[in-house]
Amino acid sequence: PPFHRCYHIKPFNVVFSKNYPRHHQFIQDFEVFKDDVFVSTFPKSGTRWLQELIWCMRHKNGIEKAKSKDLDERVPHFELPFVMDSKSIEEDKSYLLNGINNLSRPRTLKTHLPFPMLPKGVQEKGAKIVYCYRNPRDTMLSLFNFMKLIQNYTGTMELYSDVFLKGLTPYYLPYFSQVLGYWNRRSQENLLVLCYEEMQKDLPSVVRKIASFLDIEMTDEEVLKLCHHTSFDQMKKNPHVNVLKGLKMYDGQYLNKGKVGQWKDHFSEELIQKFELFEREGLKGTDLEFVFEL
Ligand code: PPS
């Protein structure tokens, strides 16, 4: 049987690869402006947190303004039409044209695309990218919970971890190829690489780092206000953030636990060993390190 049935995953997970060839050129040629900022992540690695932070930083009185519009409208998911089973490229183009091209500048866009698949204009114009990764164990767990939430996934966590380790996650995107694609380019001037655990440990420092990267001046008071606005508790009760437009949610919420080291409460010894092997292999020859607990 098709693999998605063996793993209880919906074909949604492979749609990207099916539709991608006909969209490739369109994504490559998408008009990028120098002042665009792409917030890029492997899914479930702190995207929403960064989207809210960066949007508020880039707009005067951002925290107040953010209260009148959903996050998905302020920071749209760039390639969303390409991962959904849309009917035609025309439909996808019209999404982009209406949803993204109508955004006023400076635009902030969310993406999970691997670095080489970003529009050519990102490099040509020197648009900035803020990338964030998260340790693979918490990432897998968060993705598993998300699949239960949006697809009513019925498999076990062990089964889903196989999906993750084999790279059959949404977009057909193997974890290491996506993370290392950015990590290995981190010396590029237009790329800032962060990690989720660092945001958890010391958010004010991360905010200052982002501000300096994006040439935004912030007072200490503004930094603290923003950290409060984007704390887990505040974001969880913020109806403009803790929603996902157009997606039916099964049991639960978009913002789940928001912790580092959740995996320790769920992983068996056997699963830990599988991940250790996966991490050893994936990290070979790189100086990337993960933080598994704080
Ligand atoms: S998505 O669907 O890819 O955009 O999801 P993403 O936002 O990348 O990841 C969701 C996880 O990030 C956690 N999160 C936060 N943690 C701490 N503080 C804040 N403010 C915050 N906002 C989102 C969210 O809870 C998800 O992690 P889990 O472990 O599932 O709770």
Residues whose N, C-alpha, C, O or C-beta is under 5 A from the ligand:
A	BS01	PPS	F42 P43 K44 S45 G46 T47 R48 W49 D138 S142 T230 S231 F232 M235 Y254 L255 N256 K257 G258 K259
